[in-house]
Amino acid sequence: MINLSPPRFFQRFFPNIIWNFPDETDGVFLTFDDGPTQNVTPWVLEQLKKYNAKATFFCLAKNVEMNPDIYNQILADGHSVGNHSYSHIRGWNTDTSQYIQDIIYANSFIKSNLYRPPYGRISPRQFFLLRHRYKIIMWDVLSMDYSKRISPRKVAKYVLDNVHPGAIVVFHDSVKAQRNLKYALPRVLEGIAEKGLKFKAIKIE
């Protein structure tokens, strides 16, 4: 598979964005984008419970609005949540004022100081306007679970081959990703636990 980690030049261009936690010695940070989703998110929560694993859910506010009970269950289970916009807006192709308003509106449903740009795409101007309000979280291990071109086995293998202490791993609790996710997540949880690493939620003051 191709290297799905963010390019180093991109990381240098946005030095205040969080790509991983380099000082972490025993923890891995699983994250889930695009939920909460009926059937998929509750299944994810069940899998996490089996390993006493905490994770971070970057939620779409339109899905929180439709599935408030699932969102509340995420919180009740002790996981962190982050803002992933209201409508999965694409930063590079959207007027900055419209982009910011979409995120601010999402904040009325998702109480968090964490933000992950949909598609990982954010312009320098958008970043500048958001950086004081949010900790902007990217990743360094992208599972590609949403891709129909990648097999469930390859999704699991890629994550396990690349995970390390301090890694931020991206999965998606979405209908689009569920075929790959339902194969890969149990195997990733088992494999990371066998490495002696803990599953931690992202919490930044």
Secondary structure as a PSIPRED ss2 file (coil, helix, strand):
# PSIPRED VFORMAT (PSIPRED V4.0)

   1 M C   1.000  0.000  0.000
   2 I C   1.000  0.000  0.000
   3 N C   1.000  0.000  0.000
   4 L C   1.000  0.000  0.000
   5 S C   1.000  0.000  0.000
   6 P C   1.000  0.000  0.000
   7 P C   1.000  0.000  0.000
   8 R H   0.000  1.000  0.000
   9 F H   0.000  1.000  0.000
  10 F H   0.000  1.000  0.000
  11 Q H   0.000  1.000  0.000
  12 R H   0.000  1.000  0.000
  13 F H   0.000  1.000  0.000
  14 F C   1.000  0.000  0.000
  15 P C   1.000  0.000  0.000
  16 N C   1.000  0.000  0.000
  17 I C   1.000  0.000  0.000
  18 I E   0.000  0.000  1.000
  19 W C   1.000  0.000  0.000
  20 N C   1.000  0.000  0.000
  21 F C   1.000  0.000  0.000
  22 P C   1.000  0.000  0.000
  23 D C   1.000  0.000  0.000
  24 E C   1.000  0.000  0.000
  25 T C   1.000  0.000  0.000
  26 D C   1.000  0.000  0.000
  27 G E   0.000  0.000  1.000
  28 V E   0.000  0.000  1.000
  29 F E   0.000  0.000  1.000
  30 L E   0.000  0.000  1.000
  31 T E   0.000  0.000  1.000
  32 F E   0.000  0.000  1.000
  33 D E   0.000  0.000  1.000
  34 D C   1.000  0.000  0.000
  35 G C   1.000  0.000  0.000
  36 P C   1.000  0.000  0.000
  37 T C   1.000  0.000  0.000
  38 Q C   1.000  0.000  0.000
  39 N C   1.000  0.000  0.000
  40 V H   0.000  1.000  0.000
  41 T H   0.000  1.000  0.000
  42 P H   0.000  1.000  0.000
  43 W H   0.000  1.000  0.000
  44 V H   0.000  1.000  0.000
  45 L H   0.000  1.000  0.000
  46 E H   0.000  1.000  0.000
  47 Q H   0.000  1.000  0.000
  48 L H   0.000  1.000  0.000
  49 K H   0.000  1.000  0.000
  50 K H   0.000  1.000  0.000
  51 Y C   1.000  0.000  0.000
  52 N C   1.000  0.000  0.000
  53 A C   1.000  0.000  0.000
  54 K C   1.000  0.000  0.000
  55 A C   1.000  0.000  0.000
  56 T E   0.000  0.000  1.000
  57 F E   0.000  0.000  1.000
  58 F E   0.000  0.000  1.000
  59 C E   0.000  0.000  1.000
  60 L C   1.000  0.000  0.000
  61 A H   0.000  1.000  0.000
  62 K H   0.000  1.000  0.000
  63 N H   0.000  1.000  0.000
  64 V H   0.000  1.000  0.000
  65 E H   0.000  1.000  0.000
  66 M H   0.000  1.000  0.000
  67 N C   1.000  0.000  0.000
  68 P H   0.000  1.000  0.000
  69 D H   0.000  1.000  0.000
  70 I H   0.000  1.000  0.000
  71 Y H   0.000  1.000  0.000
  72 N H   0.000  1.000  0.000
  73 Q H   0.000  1.000  0.000
  74 I H   0.000  1.000  0.000
  75 L H   0.000  1.000  0.000
  76 A H   0.000  1.000  0.000
  77 D C   1.000  0.000  0.000
  78 G C   1.000  0.000  0.000
  79 H C   1.000  0.000  0.000
  80 S E   0.000  0.000  1.000
  81 V E   0.000  0.000  1.000
  82 G E   0.000  0.000  1.000
  83 N E   0.000  0.000  1.000
  84 H C   1.000  0.000  0.000
  85 S C   1.000  0.000  0.000
  86 Y C   1.000  0.000  0.000
  87 S C   1.000  0.000  0.000
  88 H C   1.000  0.000  0.000
  89 I C   1.000  0.000  0.000
  90 R C   1.000  0.000  0.000
  91 G H   0.000  1.000  0.000
  92 W H   0.000  1.000  0.000
  93 N H   0.000  1.000  0.000
  94 T C   1.000  0.000  0.000
  95 D C   1.000  0.000  0.000
  96 T H   0.000  1.000  0.000
  97 S H   0.000  1.000  0.000
  98 Q H   0.000  1.000  0.000
  99 Y H   0.000  1.000  0.000
 100 I H   0.000  1.000  0.000
 101 Q H   0.000  1.000  0.000
 102 D H   0.000  1.000  0.000
 103 I H   0.000  1.000  0.000
 104 I H   0.000  1.000  0.000
 105 Y H   0.000  1.000  0.000
 106 A H   0.000  1.000  0.000
 107 N C   1.000  0.000  0.000
 108 S C   1.000  0.000  0.000
 109 F C   1.000  0.000  0.000
 110 I C   1.000  0.000  0.000
 111 K C   1.000  0.000  0.000
 112 S C   1.000  0.000  0.000
 113 N C   1.000  0.000  0.000
 114 L E   0.000  0.000  1.000
 115 Y E   0.000  0.000  1.000
 116 R C   1.000  0.000  0.000
 117 P C   1.000  0.000  0.000
 118 P H   0.000  1.000  0.000
 119 Y H   0.000  1.000  0.000
 120 G H   0.000  1.000  0.000
 121 R C   1.000  0.000  0.000
 122 I C   1.000  0.000  0.000
 123 S C   1.000  0.000  0.000
 124 P H   0.000  1.000  0.000
 125 R H   0.000  1.000  0.000
 126 Q H   0.000  1.000  0.000
 127 F H   0.000  1.000  0.000
 128 F H   0.000  1.000  0.000
 129 L H   0.000  1.000  0.000
 130 L H   0.000  1.000  0.000
 131 R C   1.000  0.000  0.000
 132 H C   1.000  0.000  0.000
 133 R C   1.000  0.000  0.000
 134 Y C   1.000  0.000  0.000
 135 K E   0.000  0.000  1.000
 136 I E   0.000  0.000  1.000
 137 I E   0.000  0.000  1.000
 138 M C   1.000  0.000  0.000
 139 W C   1.000  0.000  0.000
 140 D C   1.000  0.000  0.000
 141 V E   0.000  0.000  1.000
 142 L E   0.000  0.000  1.000
 143 S C   1.000  0.000  0.000
 144 M C   1.000  0.000  0.000
 145 D C   1.000  0.000  0.000
 146 Y C   1.000  0.000  0.000
 147 S C   1.000  0.000  0.000
 148 K C   1.000  0.000  0.000
 149 R C   1.000  0.000  0.000
 150 I C   1.000  0.000  0.000
 151 S C   1.000  0.000  0.000
 152 P H   0.000  1.000  0.000
 153 R H   0.000  1.000  0.000
 154 K H   0.000  1.000  0.000
 155 V H   0.000  1.000  0.000
 156 A H   0.000  1.000  0.000
 157 K H   0.000  1.000  0.000
 158 Y H   0.000  1.000  0.000
 159 V H   0.000  1.000  0.000
 160 L H   0.000  1.000  0.000
 161 D H   0.000  1.000  0.000
 162 N H   0.000  1.000  0.000
 163 V C   1.000  0.000  0.000
 164 H C   1.000  0.000  0.000
 165 P C   1.000  0.000  0.000
 166 G C   1.000  0.000  0.000
 167 A C   1.000  0.000  0.000
 168 I E   0.000  0.000  1.000
 169 V E   0.000  0.000  1.000
 170 V E   0.000  0.000  1.000
 171 F E   0.000  0.000  1.000
 172 H E   0.000  0.000  1.000
 173 D C   1.000  0.000  0.000
 174 S C   1.000  0.000  0.000
 175 V C   1.000  0.000  0.000
 176 K C   1.000  0.000  0.000
 177 A C   1.000  0.000  0.000
 178 Q H   0.000  1.000  0.000
 179 R H   0.000  1.000  0.000
 180 N H   0.000  1.000  0.000
 181 L H   0.000  1.000  0.000
 182 K H   0.000  1.000  0.000
 183 Y H   0.000  1.000  0.000
 184 A H   0.000  1.000  0.000
 185 L H   0.000  1.000  0.000
 186 P H   0.000  1.000  0.000
 187 R H   0.000  1.000  0.000
 188 V H   0.000  1.000  0.000
 189 L H   0.000  1.000  0.000
 190 E H   0.000  1.000  0.000
 191 G H   0.000  1.000  0.000
 192 I H   0.000  1.000  0.000
 193 A H   0.000  1.000  0.000
 194 E H   0.000  1.000  0.000
 195 K C   1.000  0.000  0.000
 196 G C   1.000  0.000  0.000
 197 L C   1.000  0.000  0.000
 198 K E   0.000  0.000  1.000
 199 F E   0.000  0.000  1.000
 200 K C   1.000  0.000  0.000
 201 A C   1.000  0.000  0.000
 202 I C   1.000  0.000  0.000
 203 K C   1.000  0.000  0.000
 204 I C   1.000  0.000  0.000
 205 E C   1.000  0.000  0.000
